[in-house]
Amino acid sequence: MSILFGEKYSWAYNSNDIRSRLISPFIACFMIASFRLHRIREEQLKGKTRKILLDVADHLRTNDCLVGDRFSAADLTFCSLIKPFERVPRFINDSRFRISLTHSTKLRSKIFKSR
């Protein structure tokens, strides 16, 4: 608020002022909508997720586990985190992600067999 209105309105510098509290949410919504800030973050998350999954797939091409040569907490965590992606057509239909999804399925079957 102070950056936008500070020179003209002294109350913009005071976060305890009721005018500042009432106007701030509207300004924030306007900025998000105008500059499509929510879309930028969403696109970055998609790209980062895709990169991480591709990095994991590359690692699994030459290794049986994510860390070291034995099943670890990293493998268990990966299995739980990748489970929702098994329902997303973009990941299911893309052969680049298949090794990660297969690894997760194999590990889950090992976990449930050992019970």
N, C-alpha and C positions, 0 to 999 in steps of 0.2 A: 504494500500500500504506500509506504513512504517513498518508494522509487517513482511510482506513478503519479501520486498526488501531493507529495511532500512539499514541493515548492509553493503550491497554491493553497493547500489546506493543512494547517498545523496539526489538526486532529489525526491526520494519517500517520504521524510518527508515534502516536500513543495507542498501543494495542488494548489498553483498558477503556478507551473511549467507545461509547456505544455506537457511534457512527462508523467507526473503524470495524467493529465487530459485525455490524449489519451489512456493510457493503462488501467486505472481504470475500464472503462466499460467492456472491454474484460475480465479482471480478474474476475469481478463480474459475468459475464455470465458463465465463465468457472467454477467458484465455485458453482453456482446454479445448473448447469448441472451435474457436477461431484458428488456432494453430494446430489442431488435431493432435495434441500431445498424447492422448490416450492411444492413438493409432501408432505413433512412433514407438512407444514402449512395447505394444503388442507385436509389432513386426520384429523388433529387436529380440524379443523372447522366442519367437518362432525360429529365427536364424540361429540364436545361441543354442536352443534345444537341438536343432538339426545338426549343428556342428559337434556338440557333445556326443550325440548318438553315433555320428559318423566316426569320431575319434575312438569311441568304445568299440565299434565294429572293426576298425583297423587293428586295434590291439588284440581283439579276440581271434583274428585270422591266424595269428602266430602263437597265441597263448590260450590255455584252457581256463584260466581264472583271471580276474581283474588285477589282483595284487599277489605277486608270488606265484607258486606252483600248486597251492592248496586252496580249497574253498575257504573264504573268509567273510567277515562282516561286510566287506565291500560288495561281494557277490550277492549276499542276502539283501542288502540295501538296493542294489541295482535291480534285482528281481521285483521288489515291491514298487520301485519307482517307475519301472518300464511297463508294468501291467496295464495301466490305462491306455498306453499307446498301441496295445494289441487290438484295440477296437477302432483305431483311426485309419481309414482307408489310405490316406497319404503315406503312412508308414508301412502298412501291411502290403500294399501293392508295389512299393519301391524296393527293388532287390538289394539296394545298398544297406538297408536296415534289417534285412532278413537274418543275418548272422546274430545280431543283438537279440532279436526276438526269439530265435531258436535257442540261443544260449540261456536265456531267461526260462524258457519252457523246460529245457533239460535240467537246469538246476532245481526248478520247482518240483519236477518229478523225482529227483534224487532226494530232496528234502522230505517229501511226503512218503516215499518208499521206506526211508529210515525210521519212520515213526512206528 
